[in-house]
């Protein structure tokens, strides 16, 4: 199970960090979701509503995504008897469900959610 947690950490931490290192200034100013929902490959009806949110909510959702992907993913290595890994599980699963609800990335989010189980 430790190897599954390692894979989950690498996947989610990498997803967060690559956005920052990719050179797109909209990730740095936390405005990327203002155009992400309308420009992704297979947006859902919820994505249309999310696109209409005011900019402060787009910025907040981007910060929450970065915290969940980059910072919370470190909790995959927390002791198994504590609440930290359960909190990481809940946050990571919520992120994957929200990403899946606003756009289809095929099985990526389902597989990422499955990787959360060892938490």
C-alpha positions in Angstrom: 0.0 0.0 0.0 2.9 2.3 0.5 3.7 2.1 -3.2 0.1 3.2 -4.0 0.5 6.2 -1.7 3.8 7.0 -3.4 2.1 6.9 -6.9 -0.7 9.1 -5.6 1.7 11.6 -4.2 3.7 11.8 -7.4 0.6 12.1 -9.5 -1.1 14.8 -7.5 2.0 16.7 -6.3 3.2 16.7 -9.9 -0.1 17.9 -11.2 0.1 20.9 -8.9 3.7 21.7 -9.4 3.6 21.4 -13.2 1.0 24.1 -13.4 3.3 26.5 -11.6 6.4 25.5 -13.5 4.6 25.4 -16.9 5.1 29.1 -17.5 1.4 30.0 -17.8 0.8 33.3 -15.8 -2.9 32.5 -15.3 -1.9 29.8 -12.8 0.3 32.2 -10.9 -2.4 34.9 -10.7 -5.0 32.2 -9.9 -7.3 33.1 -12.9 -6.8 29.9 -14.9 -10.1 28.4 -14.1 -11.9 31.5 -15.5 -11.1 30.1 -19.0 -10.4 26.5 -18.1 -14.0 25.4 -17.8 -15.0 26.7 -21.2 -11.8 25.5 -23.0 -11.4 21.9 -21.7 -11.9 19.0 -24.0 -15.3 17.7 -22.7 -17.0 20.2 -20.4 -20.1 19.2 -18.5 -23.2 21.3 -18.0 -21.8 22.1 -14.5 -18.7 23.6 -16.2 -20.8 26.2 -17.9 -22.1 27.3 -14.5 -18.6 27.2 -13.0 -17.3 29.4 -15.8 -19.9 32.1 -14.9 -18.6 32.4 -11.3 -17.1 35.7 -10.3 -13.3 36.1 -10.4 -12.8 36.0 -6.6 -14.4 32.5 -6.6 -12.2 31.4 -9.5 -9.1 32.5 -7.6 -10.3 30.8 -4.4 -11.0 27.5 -6.3 -7.5 27.7 -7.9 -5.9 28.2 -4.5 -7.9 25.3 -3.0 -6.8 23.1 -6.0 -3.1 24.0 -5.4 -3.3 23.4 -1.7 -5.0 20.1 -2.2 -2.8 18.9 -5.0 0.6 20.2 -3.9 0.4 20.5 -0.1 -2.2 17.9 1.0 -0.6 15.2 -1.2 2.3 15.2 1.3 -0.1 13.9 3.9 0.0 10.6 2.1 3.0 9.8 4.2 1.4 10.8 7.6 1.0 8.0 10.2 -1.9 5.7 9.3 -3.4 5.8 12.8 -4.0 9.6 12.7 -6.7 11.7 11.2 -4.2 13.4 8.8 -4.4 10.6 6.2 -8.2 10.4 6.5 -8.4 14.2 5.9 -6.1 13.9 2.9 -8.3 11.1 1.6 -11.4 13.3 1.9 -9.8 16.3 0.3 -8.2 14.5 -2.5 -11.4 12.5 -3.2 -13.5 15.8 -3.2 -11.1 17.4 -5.6 -11.3 14.4 -8.0 -15.1 14.3 -7.8 -15.3 18.1 -8.5 -12.9 17.8 -11.5 -14.9 14.9 -12.8 -18.2 16.8 -12.3 -16.9 19.8 -14.3 -15.1 18.0 -17.2 -14.5 14.6 -18.5 -10.9 13.5 -18.5 -11.8 9.9 -19.3 -10.8 7.6 -16.5 -8.1 9.9 -15.0 -10.2 11.1 -12.1 -11.7 7.7 -11.4 -8.2 6.1 -11.3 -6.9 9.0 -9.1 -9.8 8.5 -6.7 -9.0 4.8 -6.6 -5.4 5.6 -5.7 -6.8 7.6 -2.7 -8.2 4.4 -1.1 -4.9 3.4 0.7 -5.0 6.7 2.5 
